[in-house]
Amino acid sequence: MRTRHIHPIGPRRGFTLIELMIVVVILGLLATIVMPKMLSRPDQARRVKAKADIRSIQSALALFKTDTGRFPTTSEGLEALVNDPGVKGYNADGYLESMPVDPWGNRYVYISPGVHSKDYDLKSYGKDGENGGTGDDADIESWNMQD
């Protein structure tokens, strides 16, 4: 009985160890360039998130006003968007699922009627959690938001 050996026709396919190591080194170099840039921007990402939250809260406030004819009072606060404050026309499902907190874990500040706008003022105190500030500590304010 004769044994037959089958040999592939043409060049062998696959990567050598050297080729794989070169790819790993290139990926490592790219990671060392890209990762610090991504990791140095968490505060900017939090500020963008706070602005998006404020816009969502503003939409919920507009729905509240549409249903009830007014905005929540300062004493009712943003809690009125989650739990019925006993207002005629209130949507039984509420307007937000839970009390909003800013990306730094602080509650948003709500005042109605507003000081800076007729209906209400809505703001996050930013990274430092205190009124005022500059840079990453600057407040994010509904009446002063820029994209």
LOGU-762647 format. One record per atom (N, C-alpha, C): atom name; x, y, z. Coordinates in steps of 0.2 Angstrom, whole numbers, plus 5000, padded with zeros to 4 digits. Layout:
<nodes>
("CA",(X,Y,Z))
...
</nodes>
This chain:
<nodes>
("N",(5004,4994,5000))
("CA",(5000,5000,5000))
("C",(5004,5006,5000))
("N",(5003,5011,4996))
("CA",(5007,5017,4995))
("C",(5004,5022,4999))
("N",(5008,5026,5002))
("CA",(5006,5032,5006))
("C",(5006,5038,5002))
("N",(5001,5042,5002))
("CA",(5001,5048,4998))
("C",(5002,5054,5002))
("N",(5006,5058,5001))
("CA",(5007,5065,5004))
("C",(5004,5070,5000))
("N",(5000,5074,5003))
("CA",(4997,5080,5000))
("C",(5001,5086,5002))
("N",(5003,5090,4997))
("CA",(5007,5096,4999))
("C",(5003,5102,4996))
("N",(5002,5107,5000))
("CA",(4998,5113,4997))
("C",(5002,5115,4991))
("N",(4998,5118,4986))
("CA",(5001,5121,4980))
("C",(5001,5128,4982))
("N",(5007,5131,4980))
("CA",(5008,5138,4981))
("C",(5011,5140,4988))
("N",(5012,5146,4989))
("CA",(5015,5148,4996))
("C",(5011,5146,5002))
("N",(5014,5145,5007))
("CA",(5010,5144,5014))
("C",(5007,5150,5016))
("N",(5001,5150,5019))
("CA",(4997,5155,5021))
("C",(4998,5156,5029))
("N",(4997,5162,5031))
("CA",(4998,5163,5039))
("C",(5003,5168,5040))
("N",(5003,5170,5047))
("CA",(5008,5175,5049))
("C",(5014,5172,5053))
("N",(5020,5174,5052))
("CA",(5025,5172,5056))
("C",(5025,5176,5063))
("N",(5029,5173,5067))
("CA",(5029,5176,5074))
("C",(5032,5183,5074))
("N",(5037,5184,5069))
("CA",(5039,5191,5068))
("C",(5034,5196,5066))
("N",(5030,5194,5061))
("CA",(5025,5198,5059))
("C",(5019,5200,5064))
("N",(5018,5195,5068))
("CA",(5013,5196,5074))
("C",(5016,5200,5079))
("N",(5022,5200,5080))
("CA",(5026,5204,5085))
("C",(5026,5211,5083))
("N",(5027,5212,5077))
("CA",(5027,5219,5074))
("C",(5020,5222,5074))
("N",(5015,5218,5073))
("CA",(5008,5221,5074))
("C",(5007,5223,5081))
("N",(5009,5219,5086))
("CA",(5008,5220,5093))
("C",(5011,5226,5095))
("N",(5017,5227,5093))
("CA",(5021,5233,5094))
("C",(5018,5240,5091))
("N",(5015,5239,5085))
("CA",(5012,5245,5082))
("C",(5006,5247,5086))
("N",(5002,5242,5088))
("CA",(4996,5243,5092))
("C",(4998,5246,5099))
("N",(5003,5244,5102))
("CA",(5005,5246,5108))
("C",(5007,5254,5107))
("N",(5011,5255,5102))
("CA",(5013,5262,5101))
("C",(5007,5267,5100))
("N",(5002,5264,5096))
("CA",(4996,5268,5095))
("C",(4992,5269,5102))
("N",(4992,5264,5106))
("CA",(4988,5265,5112))
("C",(4992,5270,5117))
("N",(4998,5270,5117))
("CA",(5002,5275,5121))
("C",(5001,5282,5118))
("N",(4999,5283,5112))
("CA",(4998,5290,5109))
("C",(4991,5292,5111))
("N",(4986,5287,5109))
("CA",(4979,5289,5110))
("C",(4976,5289,5117))
("N",(4978,5284,5121))
("CA",(4975,5283,5128))
("C",(4976,5290,5132))
("N",(4982,5293,5132))
("CA",(4982,5299,5137))
("C",(4978,5304,5134))
("N",(4977,5305,5128))
("CA",(4972,5310,5125))
("C",(4965,5309,5128))
("N",(4963,5302,5127))
("CA",(4956,5301,5129))
("C",(4955,5301,5137))
("N",(4960,5299,5141))
("CA",(4960,5299,5148))
("C",(4960,5306,5151))
("N",(4963,5311,5147))
("CA",(4964,5318,5149))
("C",(4958,5322,5148))
("N",(4952,5319,5146))
("CA",(4946,5323,5144))
("C",(4940,5321,5148))
("N",(4941,5318,5154))
("CA",(4934,5316,5157))
("C",(4930,5322,5160))
("N",(4934,5327,5162))
("CA",(4930,5333,5164))
("C",(4926,5336,5158))
("N",(4929,5336,5152))
("CA",(4925,5339,5147))
("C",(4919,5334,5145))
("N",(4920,5328,5146))
("CA",(4914,5323,5144))
("C",(4909,5324,5149))
("N",(4911,5326,5156))
("CA",(4906,5327,5161))
("C",(4902,5333,5160))
("N",(4906,5339,5157))
("CA",(4902,5345,5156))
("C",(4897,5344,5150))
("N",(4899,5340,5145))
("CA",(4895,5339,5139))
("C",(4888,5335,5142))
("N",(4890,5330,5146))
("CA",(4884,5326,5149))
("C",(4879,5331,5153))
("N",(4882,5335,5157))
("CA",(4878,5340,5161))
("C",(4874,5344,5157))
("N",(4877,5347,5151))
("CA",(4873,5351,5146))
("C",(4867,5346,5143))
("N",(4868,5340,5142))
("CA",(4863,5336,5139))
("C",(4858,5334,5144))
("N",(4860,5333,5150))
("CA",(4855,5332,5156))
("C",(4851,5339,5157))
("N",(4854,5345,5156))
("CA",(4850,5351,5157))
("C",(4845,5351,5152))
("N",(4847,5350,5145))
("CA",(4842,5350,5140))
("C",(4836,5345,5141))
("N",(4838,5339,5144))
("CA",(4832,5334,5145))
("C",(4828,5336,5150))
("N",(4831,5339,5156))
("CA",(4826,5342,5161))
("C",(4822,5348,5158))
("N",(4825,5352,5154))
("CA",(4821,5357,5151))
("C",(4815,5354,5147))
("N",(4816,5349,5144))
("CA",(4810,5346,5140))
("C",(4805,5343,5145))
("N",(4807,5340,5150))
("CA",(4803,5338,5155))
("C",(4799,5343,5159))
("N",(4802,5349,5160))
("CA",(4799,5355,5163))
("C",(4794,5358,5158))
("N",(4795,5358,5151))
("CA",(4790,5360,5146))
("C",(4784,5356,5146))
("N",(4785,5349,5147))
("CA",(4779,5344,5147))
("C",(4775,5346,5153))
("N",(4779,5347,5159))
("CA",(4775,5348,5165))
("C",(4771,5354,5164))
("N",(4774,5359,5161))
("CA",(4770,5366,5160))
("C",(4764,5365,5155))
("N",(4765,5361,5150))
("CA",(4760,5359,5145))
("C",(4754,5356,5149))
("N",(4755,5351,5153))
("CA",(4750,5347,5157))
("C",(4747,5351,5163))
("N",(4751,5355,5166))
("CA",(4748,5358,5172))
("C",(4747,5366,5172))
("N",(4750,5369,5166))
("CA",(4749,5376,5165))
("C",(4754,5380,5169))
("N",(4759,5377,5172))
("CA",(4764,5381,5176))
("C",(4770,5377,5176))
("N",(4776,5380,5178))
("CA",(4782,5376,5180))
("C",(4782,5374,5187))
("N",(4785,5369,5189))
("CA",(4786,5368,5197))
("C",(4789,5374,5200))
("N",(4786,5375,5206))
("CA",(4789,5381,5210))
("C",(4796,5379,5213))
("N",(4799,5383,5216))
("CA",(4806,5382,5219))
("C",(4805,5377,5224))
("N",(4800,5378,5228))
("CA",(4799,5373,5234))
("C",(4798,5366,5231))
("N",(4794,5365,5226))
("CA",(4792,5359,5223))
("C",(4799,5356,5220))
("N",(4803,5360,5217))
("CA",(4809,5358,5214))
("C",(4808,5353,5208))
("N",(4814,5350,5206))
("CA",(4814,5345,5201))
("C",(4811,5339,5203))
("N",(4809,5338,5210))
("CA",(4806,5332,5213))
("C",(4799,5332,5209))
("N",(4796,5337,5208))
("CA",(4789,5338,5205))
("C",(4789,5334,5198))
("N",(4795,5333,5195))
("CA",(4795,5330,5188))
("C",(4795,5322,5189))
("N",(4797,5320,5196))
("CA",(4797,5313,5197))
("C",(4791,5310,5201))
("N",(4789,5315,5206))
("CA",(4783,5313,5210))
("C",(4778,5318,5210))
("N",(4771,5317,5210))
("CA",(4766,5321,5209))
("C",(4766,5326,5215))
("N",(4766,5332,5214))
("CA",(4766,5337,5219))
("C",(4758,5339,5221))
("N",(4754,5335,5218))
("CA",(4747,5337,5219))
("C",(4744,5342,5215))
("N",(4746,5343,5209))
("CA",(4744,5348,5204))
("C",(4739,5345,5199))
("N",(4734,5349,5198))
("CA",(4729,5347,5193))
("C",(4732,5346,5186))
("N",(4731,5340,5182))
("CA",(4734,5339,5176))
("C",(4740,5335,5176))
("N",(4743,5334,5181))
("CA",(4749,5330,5182))
("C",(4749,5324,5179))
("N",(4754,5322,5175))
("CA",(4754,5315,5171))
("C",(4756,5310,5177))
("N",(4752,5305,5177))
("CA",(4753,5300,5182))
("C",(4759,5296,5182))
("N",(4762,5296,5176))
("CA",(4769,5293,5175))
("C",(4774,5297,5177))
("N",(4773,5303,5178))
("CA",(4779,5308,5180))
("C",(4782,5310,5173))
("N",(4787,5314,5174))
("CA",(4791,5317,5168))
("C",(4798,5315,5168))
("N",(4801,5312,5173))
("CA",(4807,5309,5173))
("C",(4807,5303,5178))
("N",(4811,5298,5176))
("CA",(4811,5292,5180))
("C",(4814,5292,5187))
("N",(4819,5297,5188))
("CA",(4822,5298,5194))
("C",(4825,5305,5195))
("N",(4826,5307,5201))
("CA",(4829,5313,5202))
("C",(4836,5314,5199))
("N",(4836,5319,5195))
("CA",(4843,5320,5191))
("C",(4848,5322,5196))
("N",(4854,5320,5195))
("CA",(4860,5322,5198))
("C",(4865,5323,5192))
("N",(4869,5328,5193))
("CA",(4874,5330,5188))
("C",(4880,5325,5188))
("N",(4884,5325,5183))
("CA",(4889,5320,5182))
("C",(4894,5320,5188))
("N",(4894,5324,5193))
("CA",(4899,5325,5198))
("C",(4895,5322,5205))
("N",(4889,5320,5204))
("CA",(4885,5317,5209))
("C",(4881,5322,5213))
("N",(4880,5328,5211))
("CA",(4877,5334,5215))
("C",(4870,5335,5211))
("N",(4865,5337,5215))
("CA",(4859,5339,5212))
("C",(4859,5345,5208))
("N",(4855,5345,5203))
("CA",(4854,5351,5199))
("C",(4851,5357,5203))
("N",(4853,5363,5202))
("CA",(4849,5368,5206))
("C",(4844,5371,5201))
("N",(4838,5372,5204))
("CA",(4832,5374,5201))
("C",(4829,5380,5205))
("N",(4827,5385,5201))
("CA",(4824,5391,5204))
("C",(4818,5393,5200))
("N",(4812,5394,5202))
("CA",(4807,5396,5198))
("C",(4802,5401,5202))
("N",(4801,5407,5200))
("CA",(4803,5410,5193))
("C",(4811,5411,5194))
("N",(4814,5412,5188))
("CA",(4821,5412,5187))
("C",(4823,5419,5189))
("N",(4830,5420,5190))
("CA",(4833,5426,5191))
("C",(4836,5428,5184))
("N",(4838,5424,5180))
("CA",(4841,5425,5174))
("C",(4837,5424,5168))
("N",(4831,5420,5169))
("CA",(4826,5419,5164))
("C",(4819,5420,5167))
("N",(4814,5422,5163))
("CA",(4808,5423,5166))
("C",(4805,5417,5170))
("N",(4805,5411,5167))
("CA",(4802,5405,5169))
("C",(4806,5401,5175))
("N",(4812,5400,5174))
("CA",(4816,5396,5179))
("C",(4824,5397,5177))
("N",(4828,5396,5182))
("CA",(4835,5395,5181))
("C",(4836,5388,5183))
("N",(4841,5384,5179))
("CA",(4843,5377,5180))
("C",(4850,5377,5179))
("N",(4854,5374,5184))
("CA",(4861,5374,5183))
("C",(4864,5368,5187))
("N",(4870,5367,5185))
("CA",(4875,5362,5189))
("C",(4881,5367,5191))
("N",(4883,5365,5197))
("CA",(4888,5369,5200))
("C",(4895,5367,5197))
("N",(4895,5362,5193))
("CA",(4901,5360,5190))
("C",(4906,5355,5194))
("N",(4912,5354,5192))
("CA",(4916,5350,5196))
("C",(4917,5351,5203))
("N",(4918,5357,5205))
("CA",(4919,5359,5212))
("C",(4913,5359,5216))
("N",(4907,5358,5213))
("CA",(4901,5358,5217))
("C",(4899,5365,5221))
("N",(4902,5370,5219))
("CA",(4901,5377,5222))
("C",(4899,5382,5217))
("N",(4895,5387,5219))
("CA",(4893,5392,5215))
("C",(4899,5396,5212))
("N",(4899,5397,5205))
("CA",(4904,5401,5202))
("C",(4910,5396,5200))
("N",(4915,5399,5198))
("CA",(4921,5395,5196))
("C",(4923,5396,5189))
("N",(4929,5394,5187))
("CA",(4931,5395,5180))
("C",(4934,5388,5178))
("N",(4935,5387,5171))
("CA",(4937,5381,5168))
("C",(4933,5375,5170))
("N",(4935,5370,5172))
("CA",(4932,5364,5174))
("C",(4927,5365,5180))
("N",(4928,5370,5184))
("CA",(4924,5371,5190))
("C",(4918,5376,5188))
("N",(4918,5379,5182))
("CA",(4913,5383,5180))
("C",(4906,5380,5180))
("N",(4901,5384,5182))
("CA",(4894,5382,5182))
("C",(4892,5381,5175))
("N",(4887,5376,5175))
("CA",(4884,5375,5168))
("C",(4877,5377,5169))
("N",(4875,5382,5166))
("CA",(4868,5386,5167))
("C",(4864,5386,5161))
("N",(4858,5384,5162))
("CA",(4853,5384,5157))
("C",(4852,5390,5152))
("N",(4853,5396,5155))
("CA",(4852,5402,5152))
("C",(4859,5404,5148))
("N",(4864,5400,5149))
("CA",(4871,5402,5147))
("C",(4874,5397,5143))
("N",(4871,5392,5141))
("CA",(4874,5386,5138))
("C",(4875,5387,5130))
("N",(4881,5386,5128))
("CA",(4884,5386,5121))
("C",(4886,5379,5119))
("N",(4884,5377,5113))
("CA",(4887,5371,5111))
("C",(4894,5370,5110))
</nodes>
